[in-house]
Amino acid sequence: MPEAERMPSVIDPTKPNAARVYNYMLGGKDNYEVDQLVAHRMLAVAPDTRTLAWFCRQFLLDSVRLAAEAGVRQFLDIGAGIPISPNVHEVAQQVDASVRVVSIDYDPVVYAHGNALLAGVPGVFPMLGDIRRPMDFIERLRTEATIDFDQPVAILIVGVLHYVMDDEHPAEIIRVLRDVLAPGSYLAFTHASDNTQADFIERSSSDTVGSSAQVRYRSPATVAAFLDGLEMVGPGLAPVQEWLGDDLPSTRVVILGGVGRKR
Ligand SMILES: C[S@@+](CC[C@H](N)C(=O)[O-])C[C@H]1O[C@@H](n2cnc3c(N)ncnc32)[C@H](O)[C@@H]1O
């Protein structure tokens, strides 16, 4: 499937949109009936997916705090989604008000919401960009958002890389992003695991094949290889629940989370 076809286009309330479905799962209001229907089809197979969405969101915010407390003052939130509070800048700016966050997404729906909801928020820059073309936005980050890659940066790729198919070279994308980072930078990352319950994989695959919401479930070994060369912190690559605390329930859909530090 050509890359251009696996790309959300104009705002269309009659077609489901991955960012709006996720917004609905998190209890947000920026979604349409068509998105809610897709979410309910997922919830019918795996009712705990809403809880999982919150675990993933908490993983994101905890890793932001971790990087900010380690001294990082620049954050790139790639595949940022529709803004929902608490958001990345709110957590990071609690640690230091000077933190700057660039919210990157390839979806014009997300960009429009970002501009509407984050306009005028100090230190926050919504930007259109496609993770499959990192070189296209790295230069714009330098010039338009004054990101200084000689200083530590935290890159957040949470709930995004599983939308990148094998022929779009996910390992190469991570390598390009990792190579541009200065020592002391962080990469916080989640990815859907193929340990997910088989009927959910079947349902979500048949509902989304060829669309921008299509997910490539990968094995933990494949996902771990994406983070090669980074010093893993915390529990390493593990289901997001393990990052958040003891005794959290496992879920039918398994999302792996990891935070790596560049030496
Ligand atoms: C499940 S949401 C995750 C949102 C946010 N990162 C979070 O964890 O709350 C996935 C987001 O990734 C975005 N996305 C998917 N493929 C992308 C790509 N190739 N480039 C940039 N963003 C992408 C979608 O538009 C959507 O907003």
The ligand as an SDF file (V2000), in Angstrom:
LIG
                    3D

 27 29  0  0  0  0  0  0  0  0999 V2000
   -2.7060    6.3810   19.6390 C   0  0  0  0  0  0  0  0  0  0  0  0
   -2.3760    8.0690   19.2520 S   0  0  0  0  0  0  0  0  0  0  0  0
   -1.1320    8.4040   20.4780 C   0  0  0  0  0  0  0  0  0  0  0  0
   -1.1760    9.8300   20.9850 C   0  0  0  0  0  0  0  0  0  0  0  0
   -0.1370   10.1980   22.0310 C   0  0  0  0  0  0  0  0  0  0  0  0
    1.2240    9.8930   21.5950 N   0  0  0  0  0  0  0  0  0  0  0  0
   -0.3960    9.4960   23.3280 C   0  0  0  0  0  0  0  0  0  0  0  0
    0.3230    8.5710   23.6650 O   0  0  0  0  0  0  0  0  0  0  0  0
   -1.3370    9.8800   24.0230 O   0  0  0  0  0  0  0  0  0  0  0  0
   -1.3770    7.8880   17.7840 C   0  0  0  0  0  0  0  0  0  0  0  0
   -1.0490    9.2030   17.0910 C   0  0  0  0  0  0  0  0  0  0  0  0
    0.0150    8.9450   16.1480 O   0  0  0  0  0  0  0  0  0  0  0  0
   -0.2150    9.6940   14.9940 C   0  0  0  0  0  0  0  0  0  0  0  0
    0.5460    9.0800   13.8940 N   0  0  0  0  0  0  0  0  0  0  0  0
    0.3480    7.8650   13.3180 C   0  0  0  0  0  0  0  0  0  0  0  0
    1.2140    7.6690   12.3110 N   0  0  0  0  0  0  0  0  0  0  0  0
    2.0030    8.7850   12.2700 C   0  0  0  0  0  0  0  0  0  0  0  0
    3.0710    9.1920   11.4230 C   0  0  0  0  0  0  0  0  0  0  0  0
    3.4840    8.4250   10.4000 N   0  0  0  0  0  0  0  0  0  0  0  0
    3.6640   10.3800   11.6590 N   0  0  0  0  0  0  0  0  0  0  0  0
    3.2140   11.1910   12.6520 C   0  0  0  0  0  0  0  0  0  0  0  0
    2.1730   10.8760   13.4550 N   0  0  0  0  0  0  0  0  0  0  0  0
    1.5790    9.6840   13.2810 C   0  0  0  0  0  0  0  0  0  0  0  0
   -1.7300    9.6240   14.8130 C   0  0  0  0  0  0  0  0  0  0  0  0
   -2.1930   10.6740   13.9790 O   0  0  0  0  0  0  0  0  0  0  0  0
   -2.2050    9.7640   16.2650 C   0  0  0  0  0  0  0  0  0  0  0  0
   -2.4180   11.0950   16.6010 O   0  0  0  0  0  0  0  0  0  0  0  0
  1  2  1  0
  2  3  1  0
  2 10  1  0
  3  4  1  0
  4  5  1  0
  5  6  1  0
  5  7  1  0
  7  8  2  0
  7  9  1  0
 10 11  1  0
 11 12  1  0
 11 26  1  0
 12 13  1  0
 13 14  1  0
 13 24  1  0
 14 15  1  0
 14 23  1  0
 15 16  2  0
 16 17  1  0
 17 18  1  0
 17 23  2  0
 18 19  1  0
 18 20  2  0
 20 21  1  0
 21 22  2  0
 22 23  1  0
 24 25  1  0
 24 26  1  0
 26 27  1  0
M  CHG  2   2   1   9  -1
M  END
$$$$
